[in-house]
Amino acid sequence: MPTLHRFMIHLKVFTCQAFAENTYLIWDDTKQGIVVDPGFYEKDEFELFDAFIASQQISLTQIVATHCHVDHVLGAWKLSQTYQIPFLIPENEKQVLQSVKVYAPMYGFHLYQPAEPYGYLIAGHEISVGKEHASILAVPGHSPGHVAFYFKDSHTLIAGDVLFRESIGRTDLPGGNFETLIASIYNKLFTLPDSVTVYPGHGPETTIGYEKQYNPFCALAR
């Protein structure tokens, strides 16, 4: 009988630029990895990331975005060029990404270089991290095409800017809608097991069970 190996994901967070955005590096025991929401902008942020990749001997396969607001895509072009890997975005975030080059200088990001997506992430499909797989969940509301990545076997959710610890993503940006966001949280995220760890686009991790009980924004919408 062949030996069965159970691969689980490993995760490291890099907090980037003035928005304190969480960029996630995820890899498995095969040492294949992906970058989620590349917010790197400053030289030292890239250097810290490169050093960690080298120290762990991780082979990067792709860059993916939960959504395409400026703070989540700043480093996409440089990473894709440095590691020669594709950049994928949610299929309904094309216009959001295109608008970044217009308003990035207003936030002080004058060196932003636009990255063209290689392909698109489709809700209901999966992404792969070595031998591990994550479901792509459609969770619009903060932005029109926002997705989250759910690693069922590892009880891990990469939530982007949908759900934070005791808070939710803002809905006053173009394409945002409060009712849509709350519906995404209740219909897609709160149906996951309470034990699932939620890694948000900003701030510390939390769990589904904790947010069901203590998130005041979700309680108000019940």
JOKAMO-V337464 format. One record per backbone hydrogen bond with DSSP energy under -0.5 kcal/mol. NH is the residue of the N-H (numbers start at 1). CO is the residue of the C=O. E is the energy in kcal/mol with one decimal. If there is no record, write none. Layout:
# JOKAMO-V337464
nh:NH co:CO e:E
nh:NH co:CO e:E
This chain:
# JOKAMO-V337464
nh:7 co:5 e:-0.7
nh:10 co:27 e:-3.7
nh:12 co:25 e:-2.3
nh:14 co:23 e:-2.9
nh:16 co:14 e:-0.5
nh:16 co:21 e:-2.9
nh:20 co:17 e:-2.0
nh:21 co:16 e:-2.0
nh:22 co:201 e:-3.1
nh:23 co:14 e:-3.0
nh:23 co:21 e:-0.7
nh:24 co:36 e:-2.3
nh:25 co:12 e:-2.8
nh:26 co:24 e:-0.5
nh:26 co:34 e:-2.4
nh:27 co:10 e:-2.1
nh:28 co:32 e:-1.5
nh:31 co:28 e:-2.1
nh:33 co:59 e:-2.4
nh:34 co:26 e:-2.6
nh:35 co:62 e:-1.9
nh:36 co:24 e:-3.1
nh:37 co:35 e:-0.5
nh:37 co:64 e:-2.7
nh:39 co:37 e:-1.3
nh:45 co:42 e:-0.6
nh:46 co:42 e:-1.6
nh:47 co:43 e:-2.3
nh:48 co:44 e:-2.2
nh:49 co:45 e:-1.9
nh:50 co:46 e:-2.9
nh:51 co:47 e:-2.3
nh:52 co:48 e:-1.8
nh:53 co:49 e:-2.5
nh:54 co:50 e:-2.3
nh:55 co:51 e:-2.4
nh:56 co:52 e:-2.1
nh:57 co:53 e:-0.9
nh:58 co:53 e:-1.8
nh:59 co:31 e:-3.3
nh:60 co:58 e:-0.7
nh:61 co:33 e:-2.8
nh:62 co:33 e:-0.7
nh:63 co:86 e:-2.7
nh:64 co:35 e:-2.9
nh:65 co:88 e:-1.4
nh:72 co:69 e:-2.1
nh:73 co:69 e:-0.5
nh:73 co:70 e:-1.4
nh:74 co:70 e:-0.9
nh:75 co:38 e:-2.7
nh:76 co:73 e:-1.6
nh:79 co:75 e:-2.4
nh:80 co:76 e:-2.5
nh:81 co:77 e:-2.0
nh:82 co:78 e:-2.8
nh:83 co:79 e:-2.6
nh:84 co:80 e:-0.8
nh:85 co:80 e:-0.9
nh:86 co:61 e:-0.6
nh:88 co:63 e:-2.9
nh:89 co:119 e:-1.6
nh:91 co:121 e:-1.9
nh:93 co:90 e:-1.9
nh:94 co:91 e:-0.5
nh:97 co:93 e:-2.3
nh:98 co:94 e:-2.2
nh:99 co:95 e:-1.6
nh:100 co:96 e:-0.6
nh:100 co:97 e:-1.1
nh:101 co:97 e:-0.5
nh:102 co:99 e:-1.1
nh:103 co:99 e:-1.5
nh:104 co:100 e:-2.6
nh:106 co:103 e:-0.9
nh:107 co:103 e:-0.7
nh:107 co:104 e:-1.4
nh:108 co:105 e:-1.5
nh:109 co:104 e:-2.1
nh:110 co:108 e:-1.4
nh:112 co:109 e:-1.2
nh:114 co:112 e:-0.5
nh:118 co:87 e:-3.3
nh:119 co:87 e:-1.0
nh:121 co:89 e:-2.8
nh:123 co:121 e:-0.5
nh:124 co:136 e:-2.6
nh:125 co:122 e:-2.2
nh:127 co:134 e:-2.1
nh:129 co:132 e:-2.7
nh:132 co:129 e:-2.5
nh:134 co:127 e:-2.5
nh:135 co:150 e:-2.5
nh:136 co:125 e:-2.5
nh:137 co:135 e:-0.7
nh:137 co:148 e:-2.8
nh:139 co:137 e:-0.6
nh:139 co:146 e:-2.5
nh:141 co:143 e:-1.2
nh:146 co:143 e:-1.1
nh:147 co:66 e:-2.4
nh:148 co:137 e:-2.0
nh:149 co:158 e:-2.0
nh:150 co:135 e:-2.4
nh:150 co:148 e:-0.5
nh:151 co:149 e:-0.6
nh:151 co:156 e:-2.9
nh:152 co:150 e:-1.1
nh:154 co:151 e:-0.6
nh:155 co:151 e:-0.6
nh:155 co:152 e:-1.2
nh:156 co:151 e:-1.9
nh:157 co:197 e:-2.7
nh:158 co:149 e:-2.8
nh:159 co:157 e:-0.8
nh:159 co:199 e:-2.0
nh:160 co:199 e:-0.7
nh:162 co:159 e:-1.4
nh:164 co:167 e:-2.3
nh:166 co:164 e:-0.6
nh:167 co:164 e:-1.4
nh:169 co:162 e:-1.7
nh:176 co:173 e:-2.6
nh:177 co:141 e:-2.8
nh:181 co:177 e:-2.3
nh:182 co:178 e:-2.6
nh:183 co:179 e:-2.1
nh:184 co:180 e:-2.1
nh:185 co:181 e:-2.3
nh:186 co:182 e:-2.6
nh:187 co:183 e:-2.9
nh:188 co:184 e:-2.1
nh:189 co:184 e:-1.2
nh:189 co:185 e:-0.7
nh:190 co:185 e:-3.3
nh:192 co:189 e:-1.8
nh:196 co:193 e:-1.8
nh:197 co:155 e:-2.7
nh:198 co:206 e:-2.9
nh:199 co:157 e:-3.2
nh:199 co:197 e:-0.6
nh:200 co:198 e:-0.7
nh:201 co:160 e:-3.4
nh:203 co:20 e:-0.6
nh:206 co:198 e:-2.0
nh:208 co:196 e:-1.9
nh:209 co:194 e:-2.3
nh:211 co:207 e:-2.1
nh:212 co:208 e:-2.2
nh:213 co:209 e:-1.3
nh:214 co:210 e:-2.8
nh:215 co:211 e:-1.8
nh:216 co:214 e:-0.7
nh:219 co:215 e:-1.9
nh:220 co:216 e:-2.0
nh:221 co:217 e:-0.9
nh:222 co:219 e:-1.1
